[in-house]
Amino acid sequence: MAHILVVDWSNKAIYQEQLKRYFQLRHEIYVVERKWRALARPIAIEMDAFDNEHAVYLIAIDGRGDVVGGTRLVPTTKPHLLCDVFPELANGRPPRASDIFEWTRFFIALPYRSSGKPAHLAGEMLCGLLEASQQLGIRKISVVCETFWPDRLRAMGWTVELLGDPLHQDDCEIVGVLIEVTEAALAGTRHFYGLEGSVLNRSGVPPRYDTSPGLGP
């Protein structure tokens, strides 16, 4: 089972190594694997204008202590993707409030993905997203996502509102949605993925792992 670290401006100093690997893995997935060349930089990390002091990162750590997934939350009272890049996805009126955050850059490492079935780590990340949101007092989450996501989330008990019409991109359609953070969504996601209990690392310090030879993920 993975542990999900919640990293923000207040504790980033103790998670420097995990954050560095998080940005490297984002580059491997978005620039190298998905070929989002507009994100390419001279160094092998992927960062954008929303990676600033307001961002909250959820970083998945496996049994060896390696970063294997992540995602990001950004307050909608600050610049964010739906408001500043794709406002048409919300008919020019993206929701903004102190208890609404935007969810972006959701990924899991290739070895943890499952062909033809839901990836267990994806479930842990989704539960971590909801748990962290509850912990941070986030009531709703906005997101720019591919059009298959709303139905996938609704199937697990999430309440998802479409904010506007889909937009055609080069190789997909994207849509803006607003998600309610609820206990029902968390319970439904845990049930769907067969998870029990919290996935968050709540100690406030990086977890320590046994790195002896032969230890599996």
Residue pairs with C-beta under 8 A, 6 or more apart in sequence:
1 63
1 124
1 199
2 60
2 61
2 62
2 68
2 69
2 121
2 124
2 125
2 199
3 60
3 61
3 199
3 200
3 201
3 207
4 58
4 59
4 60
4 61
4 124
4 125
4 128
4 131
4 132
4 199
4 200
4 201
5 15
5 18
5 57
5 58
5 59
5 60
5 61
5 201
5 206
6 56
6 57
6 58
6 132
6 135
6 136
6 200
6 201
7 15
7 18
7 19
7 56
7 57
7 58
7 59
8 55
8 56
8 57
9 53
9 54
11 204
12 19
14 205
14 206
15 59
15 206
18 59
18 61
18 67
18 206
19 57
19 59
20 45
21 66
21 67
22 57
22 59
22 67
22 70
23 45
23 46
23 47
23 51
24 44
24 45
25 67
25 68
25 70
25 107
25 109
26 45
26 46
26 47
26 70
26 105
26 107
27 39
27 41
27 44
27 45
27 46
28 44
29 107
29 109
29 110
30 36
30 39
30 46
30 105
30 107
31 37
31 39
31 40
31 46
33 110
39 46
39 48
41 47
49 79
50 72
50 74
50 79
50 80
50 81
50 104
51 72
52 78
54 74
54 75
54 78
55 72
55 73
55 74
56 72
56 73
56 74
56 101
56 132
56 136
57 70
57 71
57 72
57 73
58 70
58 71
58 72
58 73
58 125
58 128
58 129
58 132
59 67
59 69
59 70
60 67
60 68
60 69
60 70
60 108
60 121
60 124
60 125
60 128
61 67
61 68
61 201
61 207
62 68
62 112
62 217
63 209
63 215
63 216
63 217
64 209
64 211
64 215
64 217
65 207
65 208
65 209
65 211
67 109
68 108
68 109
68 111
68 112
68 121
68 217
69 107
69 108
69 109
69 112
69 121
69 122
69 124
69 125
70 105
70 106
70 107
70 125
71 103
71 104
71 105
71 106
71 107
71 125
71 129
72 103
72 104
72 105
73 101
73 102
73 103
73 129
73 132
73 133
73 136
73 138
73 141
74 80
74 81
74 101
74 102
74 104
75 98
75 100
75 101
75 102
76 82
76 83
76 94
76 95
76 96
76 97
76 100
76 101
76 102
76 142
77 96
77 97
77 98
80 102
80 104
80 142
81 102
81 104
81 144
82 89
82 90
82 94
82 102
82 142
82 143
82 144
82 163
82 176
83 94
83 96
85 144
86 144
86 167
86 174
86 176
87 93
87 94
88 164
88 167
89 144
89 163
89 164
89 165
89 167
89 174
89 175
89 176
90 142
90 163
90 164
90 176
91 163
91 164
94 142
94 163
94 176
95 140
95 142
95 163
95 178
97 139
97 140
99 137
99 138
99 139
99 140
100 138
100 139
100 140
100 141
100 142
100 178
101 133
101 136
101 138
101 141
101 142
102 141
102 142
102 143
103 129
103 141
103 142
103 143
103 179
104 143
104 144
106 125
106 129
108 119
108 121
108 122
108 125
109 121
111 217
112 119
112 120
112 121
112 217
113 119
113 121
113 122
114 120
118 192
118 193
120 193
120 194
122 193
123 189
123 190
123 192
123 193
123 194
123 195
124 193
124 195
124 199
126 156
126 189
126 193
127 186
127 189
127 190
127 193
127 195
127 199
128 199
128 200
129 141
130 181
130 185
130 186
130 189
131 186
131 198
131 199
131 200
132 138
132 200
133 141
133 181
134 181
134 186
135 200
138 181
139 180
139 181
140 178
140 179
140 180
140 181
141 178
141 179
141 181
142 163
142 176
142 177
142 178
142 179
143 149
143 176
143 177
143 179
144 174
144 175
144 176
145 174
145 175
145 177
146 172
146 173
146 174
146 175
147 166
147 172
147 173
147 174
147 175
149 175
149 177
150 160
150 162
150 175
150 177
153 160
153 179
153 185
154 160
155 192
156 185
156 188
156 189
156 191
156 192
157 182
157 184
157 185
157 187
157 188
157 189
158 179
158 180
158 182
158 185
158 188
158 189
159 179
159 180
159 182
159 184
159 185
160 177
160 178
160 179
161 177
161 178
161 179
162 175
162 176
162 177
163 175
163 176
163 177
163 178
164 175
164 176
165 175
166 173
166 174
166 175
167 173
167 174
167 175
179 185
189 195
190 196
201 207
209 215
